[in-house]
């Protein structure tokens, strides 16, 4: 089945998600990491971020009403 594939340079696939409001249904994990799920139709994406990043997002949401966060997505669930 794989015999017909061309070999050569390896590539990578990147997916980005942007949000413009903080999720309200979050879970605080060990070491205060924050986890939440985003419904990125048709898939759902589980996101886990460091506490430092979460605090920056909270400040941005307060200081800038039209803020947008962007990052590479995590594991598919």
N, CA, C and O atoms as a GROMACS GRO file, in nm:
protein
  308
    1UNK      N    1   0.082  -0.119   0.000
    1UNK     CA    2   0.000   0.000   0.000
    1UNK      C    3   0.087   0.126   0.000
    1UNK      O    4   0.052   0.224  -0.066
    2UNK      N    5   0.197   0.126   0.072
    2UNK     CA    6   0.283   0.243   0.080
    2UNK      C    7   0.384   0.250  -0.033
    2UNK      O    8   0.456   0.349  -0.045
    3UNK      N    9   0.392   0.146  -0.117
    3UNK     CA   10   0.492   0.142  -0.223
    3UNK      C   11   0.479   0.258  -0.321
    3UNK      O   12   0.578   0.302  -0.378
    4UNK      N   13   0.359   0.306  -0.342
    4UNK     CA   14   0.335   0.411  -0.439
    4UNK      C   15   0.364   0.552  -0.389
    4UNK      O   16   0.358   0.648  -0.466
    5UNK      N   17   0.394   0.566  -0.262
    5UNK     CA   18   0.419   0.699  -0.207
    5UNK      C   19   0.558   0.748  -0.245
    5UNK      O   20   0.653   0.670  -0.253
    6UNK      N   21   0.569   0.876  -0.267
    6UNK     CA   22   0.698   0.937  -0.298
    6UNK      C   23   0.771   0.962  -0.168
    6UNK      O   24   0.714   1.013  -0.071
    7UNK      N   25   0.898   0.926  -0.165
    7UNK     CA   26   0.977   0.953  -0.045
    7UNK      C   27   1.062   1.076  -0.069
    7UNK      O   28   1.089   1.112  -0.183
    8UNK      N   29   1.104   1.138   0.035
    8UNK     CA   30   1.187   1.257   0.022
    8UNK      C   31   1.177   1.342   0.146
    8UNK      O   32   1.180   1.290   0.258
    9UNK      N   33   1.165   1.471   0.126
    9UNK     CA   34   1.162   1.563   0.239
    9UNK      C   35   1.040   1.539   0.328
    9UNK      O   36   0.930   1.510   0.281
   10UNK      N   37   1.066   1.551   0.455
   10UNK     CA   38   0.956   1.542   0.551
   10UNK      C   39   0.892   1.680   0.564
   10UNK      O   40   0.960   1.782   0.555
   11UNK      N   41   0.766   1.681   0.584
   11UNK     CA   42   0.694   1.807   0.602
   11UNK      C   43   0.625   1.805   0.737
   11UNK      O   44   0.636   1.709   0.813
   12UNK      N   45   0.555   1.910   0.765
   12UNK     CA   46   0.476   1.913   0.887
   12UNK      C   47   0.344   1.983   0.860
   12UNK      O   48   0.334   2.068   0.772
   13UNK      N   49   0.246   1.945   0.937
   13UNK     CA   50   0.114   2.003   0.924
   13UNK      C   51   0.087   2.083   1.051
   13UNK      O   52   0.105   2.033   1.161
   14UNK      N   53   0.043   2.205   1.034
   14UNK     CA   54   0.012   2.289   1.149
   14UNK      C   55  -0.134   2.331   1.144
   14UNK      O   56  -0.188   2.362   1.038
   15UNK      N   57  -0.196   2.331   1.259
   15UNK     CA   58  -0.332   2.379   1.273
   15UNK      C   59  -0.330   2.489   1.377
   15UNK      O   60  -0.262   2.478   1.479
   16UNK      N   61  -0.403   2.594   1.352
   16UNK     CA   62  -0.411   2.705   1.447
   16UNK      C   63  -0.557   2.727   1.486
   16UNK      O   64  -0.648   2.711   1.404
   17UNK      N   65  -0.576   2.762   1.611
   17UNK     CA   66  -0.709   2.798   1.660
   17UNK      C   67  -0.699   2.938   1.718
   17UNK      O   68  -0.603   2.970   1.788
   18UNK      N   69  -0.799   3.019   1.690
   18UNK     CA   70  -0.807   3.153   1.747
   18UNK      C   71  -0.935   3.161   1.829
   18UNK      O   72  -1.040   3.112   1.788
   19UNK      N   73  -0.924   3.223   1.946
   19UNK     CA   74  -1.042   3.247   2.027
   19UNK      C   75  -1.048   3.395   2.062
   19UNK      O   76  -0.945   3.462   2.071
   20UNK      N   77  -1.168   3.446   2.082
   20UNK     CA   78  -1.181   3.587   2.119
   20UNK      C   79  -1.255   3.606   2.251
   20UNK      O   80  -1.294   3.718   2.284
   21UNK      N   81  -1.274   3.498   2.325
   21UNK     CA   82  -1.328   3.508   2.460
   21UNK      C   83  -1.276   3.391   2.541
   21UNK      O   84  -1.252   3.283   2.488
   22UNK      N   85  -1.260   3.414   2.669
   22UNK     CA   86  -1.209   3.308   2.756
   22UNK      C   87  -1.314   3.199   2.775
   22UNK      O   88  -1.432   3.229   2.789
   23UNK      N   89  -1.271   3.074   2.776
   23UNK     CA   90  -1.365   2.966   2.807
   23UNK      C   91  -1.406   2.974   2.954
   23UNK      O   92  -1.326   3.014   3.039
   24UNK      N   93  -1.528   2.937   2.983
   24UNK     CA   94  -1.576   2.942   3.122
   24UNK      C   95  -1.572   2.806   3.189
   24UNK      O   96  -1.565   2.797   3.311
   25UNK      N   97  -1.576   2.700   3.109
   25UNK     CA   98  -1.574   2.564   3.164
   25UNK      C   99  -1.430   2.514   3.163
   25UNK      O  100  -1.389   2.443   3.071
   26UNK      N  101  -1.354   2.551   3.266
   26UNK     CA  102  -1.213   2.513   3.272
   26UNK      C  103  -1.190   2.415   3.386
   26UNK      O  104  -1.271   2.404   3.478
   27UNK      N  105  -1.078   2.345   3.379
   27UNK     CA  106  -1.039   2.254   3.486
   27UNK      C  107  -0.895   2.289   3.524
   27UNK      O  108  -0.808   2.299   3.438
   28UNK      N  109  -0.871   2.307   3.653
   28UNK     CA  110  -0.737   2.334   3.702
   28UNK      C  111  -0.670   2.200   3.732
   28UNK      O  112  -0.721   2.120   3.812
   29UNK      N  113  -0.557   2.175   3.668
   29UNK     CA  114  -0.485   2.050   3.683
   29UNK      C  115  -0.373   2.066   3.785
   29UNK      O  116  -0.357   2.172   3.847
   30UNK      N  117  -0.295   1.959   3.802
   30UNK     CA  118  -0.182   1.970   3.894
   30UNK      C  119  -0.084   2.075   3.843
   30UNK      O  120  -0.075   2.100   3.723
   31UNK      N  121  -0.013   2.136   3.933
   31UNK     CA  122   0.079   2.247   3.903
   31UNK      C  123   0.006   2.368   3.847
   31UNK      O  124   0.067   2.454   3.784
   32UNK      N  125  -0.126   2.375   3.869
   32UNK     CA  126  -0.212   2.488   3.830
   32UNK      C  127  -0.225   2.508   3.678
   32UNK      O  128  -0.265   2.616   3.634
   33UNK      N  129  -0.193   2.407   3.599
   33UNK     CA  130  -0.217   2.416   3.455
   33UNK      C  131  -0.368   2.421   3.433
   33UNK      O  132  -0.444   2.368   3.513
   34UNK      N  133  -0.410   2.485   3.325
   34UNK     CA  134  -0.552   2.504   3.295
   34UNK      C  135  -0.588   2.423   3.170
   34UNK      O  136  -0.519   2.431   3.068
   35UNK      N  137  -0.696   2.346   3.179
   35UNK     CA  138  -0.742   2.265   3.066
   35UNK      C  139  -0.886   2.302   3.032
   35UNK      O  140  -0.966   2.331   3.121
   36UNK      N  141  -0.916   2.301   2.902
   36UNK     CA  142  -1.052   2.327   2.857
   36UNK      C  143  -1.068   2.267   2.718
   36UNK      O  144  -0.970   2.231   2.653
   37UNK      N  145  -1.192   2.256   2.673
   37UNK     CA  146  -1.223   2.200   2.541
   37UNK      C  147  -1.287   2.308   2.456
   37UNK      O  148  -1.375   2.381   2.501
   38UNK      N  149  -1.240   2.317   2.332
   38UNK     CA  150  -1.297   2.412   2.236
   38UNK      C  151  -1.371   2.332   2.129
   38UNK      O  152  -1.318   2.235   2.076
   39UNK      N  153  -1.491   2.375   2.099
   39UNK     CA  154  -1.570   2.311   1.993
   39UNK      C  155  -1.531   2.378   1.861
   39UNK      O  156  -1.584   2.484   1.827
   40UNK      N  157  -1.439   2.315   1.788
   40UNK     CA  158  -1.390   2.368   1.660
   40UNK      C  159  -1.453   2.286   1.549
   40UNK      O  160  -1.385   2.209   1.482
   41UNK      N  161  -1.580   2.301   1.530
   41UNK     CA  162  -1.662   2.223   1.437
   41UNK      C  163  -1.583   2.172   1.317
   41UNK      O  164  -1.518   2.252   1.251
   42UNK      N  165  -1.585   2.045   1.286
   42UNK     CA  166  -1.664   1.939   1.348
   42UNK      C  167  -1.590   1.868   1.461
   42UNK      O  168  -1.644   1.774   1.519
   43UNK      N  169  -1.470   1.910   1.494
   43UNK     CA  170  -1.390   1.844   1.597
   43UNK      C  171  -1.395   1.921   1.729
   43UNK      O  172  -1.430   2.039   1.732
   44UNK      N  173  -1.360   1.852   1.835
   44UNK     CA  174  -1.339   1.918   1.963
   44UNK      C  175  -1.191   1.908   1.995
   44UNK      O  176  -1.128   1.804   1.971
   45UNK      N  177  -1.136   2.015   2.048
   45UNK     CA  178  -0.993   2.021   2.076
   45UNK      C  179  -0.973   2.045   2.225
   45UNK      O  180  -1.026   2.141   2.282
   46UNK      N  181  -0.895   1.958   2.288
   46UNK     CA  182  -0.862   1.976   2.428
   46UNK      C  183  -0.735   2.060   2.435
   46UNK      O  184  -0.635   2.028   2.371
   47UNK      N  185  -0.740   2.167   2.513
   47UNK     CA  186  -0.628   2.260   2.526
   47UNK      C  187  -0.580   2.257   2.670
   47UNK      O  188  -0.660   2.263   2.763
   48UNK      N  189  -0.449   2.249   2.688
   48UNK     CA  190  -0.388   2.257   2.820
   48UNK      C  191  -0.280   2.364   2.814
   48UNK      O  192  -0.190   2.356   2.731
   49UNK      N  193  -0.290   2.464   2.901
   49UNK     CA  194  -0.194   2.574   2.898
   49UNK      C  195  -0.135   2.597   3.037
   49UNK      O  196  -0.193   2.560   3.139
   50UNK      N  197  -0.019   2.659   3.036
   50UNK     CA  198   0.050   2.690   3.161
   50UNK      C  199  -0.024   2.800   3.236
   50UNK      O  200  -0.093   2.882   3.175
   51UNK      N  201  -0.008   2.804   3.368
   51UNK     CA  202  -0.075   2.908   3.448
   51UNK      C  203  -0.033   3.049   3.407
   51UNK      O  204  -0.115   3.141   3.410
   52UNK      N  205   0.092   3.067   3.369
   52UNK     CA  206   0.140   3.199   3.327
   52UNK      C  207   0.064   3.248   3.203
   52UNK      O  208   0.025   3.364   3.195
   53UNK      N  209   0.042   3.158   3.108
   53UNK     CA  210  -0.033   3.192   2.987
   53UNK      C  211  -0.178   3.225   3.021
   53UNK      O  212  -0.233   3.321   2.968
   54UNK      N  213  -0.239   3.146   3.108
   54UNK     CA  214  -0.378   3.170   3.148
   54UNK      C  215  -0.393   3.309   3.211
   54UNK      O  216  -0.488   3.380   3.182
   55UNK      N  217  -0.299   3.346   3.297
   55UNK     CA  218  -0.304   3.478   3.361
   55UNK      C  219  -0.291   3.590   3.257
   55UNK      O  220  -0.358   3.692   3.268
   56UNK      N  221  -0.205   3.570   3.157
   56UNK     CA  222  -0.191   3.670   3.050
   56UNK      C  223  -0.321   3.682   2.972
   56UNK      O  224  -0.363   3.793   2.938
   57UNK      N  225  -0.386   3.570   2.944
   57UNK     CA  226  -0.513   3.572   2.872
   57UNK      C  227  -0.620   3.644   2.954
   57UNK      O  228  -0.698   3.721   2.899
   58UNK      N  229  -0.623   3.619   3.085
   58UNK     CA  230  -0.722   3.685   3.170
   58UNK      C  231  -0.700   3.836   3.169
   58UNK      O  232  -0.797   3.913   3.161
   59UNK      N  233  -0.576   3.879   3.177
   59UNK     CA  234  -0.546   4.022   3.175
   59UNK      C  235  -0.583   4.082   3.040
   59UNK      O  236  -0.641   4.190   3.033
   60UNK      N  237  -0.549   4.012   2.931
   60UNK     CA  238  -0.581   4.062   2.797
   60UNK      C  239  -0.732   4.075   2.778
   60UNK      O  240  -0.779   4.172   2.719
   61UNK      N  241  -0.808   3.978   2.828
   61UNK     CA  242  -0.954   3.982   2.814
   61UNK      C  243  -1.013   4.102   2.887
   61UNK      O  244  -1.114   4.158   2.845
   62UNK      N  245  -0.950   4.141   2.998
   62UNK     CA  246  -0.997   4.257   3.074
   62UNK      C  247  -0.953   4.388   3.010
   62UNK      O  248  -1.032   4.481   2.996
   63UNK      N  249  -0.827   4.394   2.969
   63UNK     CA  250  -0.769   4.518   2.917
   63UNK      C  251  -0.809   4.550   2.773
   63UNK      O  252  -0.820   4.666   2.734
   64UNK      N  253  -0.830   4.445   2.693
   64UNK     CA  254  -0.857   4.464   2.550
   64UNK      C  255  -0.982   4.386   2.511
   64UNK      O  256  -0.976   4.265   2.495
   65UNK      N  257  -1.096   4.454   2.496
   65UNK     CA  258  -1.222   4.384   2.467
   65UNK      C  259  -1.219   4.305   2.336
   65UNK      O  260  -1.293   4.207   2.323
   66UNK      N  261  -1.137   4.343   2.240
   66UNK     CA  262  -1.134   4.275   2.110
   66UNK      C  263  -1.010   4.187   2.097
   66UNK      O  264  -0.959   4.169   1.986
   67UNK      N  265  -0.962   4.132   2.207
   67UNK     CA  266  -0.841   4.050   2.203
   67UNK      C  267  -0.866   3.917   2.131
   67UNK      O  268  -0.979   3.870   2.123
   68UNK      N  269  -0.759   3.859   2.080
   68UNK     CA  270  -0.765   3.727   2.016
   68UNK      C  271  -0.642   3.649   2.059
   68UNK      O  272  -0.530   3.700   2.055
   69UNK      N  273  -0.662   3.524   2.100
   69UNK     CA  274  -0.550   3.435   2.131
   69UNK      C  275  -0.535   3.337   2.016
   69UNK      O  276  -0.634   3.292   1.958
   70UNK      N  277  -0.411   3.304   1.983
   70UNK     CA  278  -0.384   3.211   1.874
   70UNK      C  279  -0.273   3.117   1.918
   70UNK      O  280  -0.176   3.159   1.980
   71UNK      N  281  -0.288   2.989   1.886
   71UNK     CA  282  -0.184   2.890   1.918
   71UNK      C  283  -0.206   2.767   1.834
   71UNK      O  284  -0.310   2.749   1.772
   72UNK      N  285  -0.104   2.681   1.833
   72UNK     CA  286  -0.115   2.552   1.764
   72UNK      C  287  -0.198   2.460   1.852
   72UNK      O  288  -0.184   2.461   1.974
   73UNK      N  289  -0.283   2.381   1.790
   73UNK     CA  290  -0.377   2.300   1.868
   73UNK      C  291  -0.310   2.179   1.929
   73UNK      O  292  -0.203   2.136   1.886
   74UNK      N  293  -0.377   2.124   2.030
   74UNK     CA  294  -0.328   2.007   2.101
   74UNK      C  295  -0.386   1.879   2.045
   74UNK      O  296  -0.416   1.869   1.926
   75UNK      N  297  -0.402   1.782   2.131
   75UNK     CA  298  -0.445   1.649   2.090
   75UNK      C  299  -0.592   1.647   2.051
   75UNK      O  300  -0.675   1.714   2.112
   76UNK      N  301  -0.623   1.570   1.948
   76UNK     CA  302  -0.762   1.550   1.904
   76UNK      C  303  -0.830   1.456   2.001
   76UNK      O  304  -0.771   1.356   2.043
   77UNK      N  305  -0.954   1.488   2.039
   77UNK     CA  306  -1.026   1.400   2.131
   77UNK      C  307  -1.154   1.351   2.068
   77UNK      O  308  -1.229   1.276   2.130
   0.00000   0.00000   0.00000
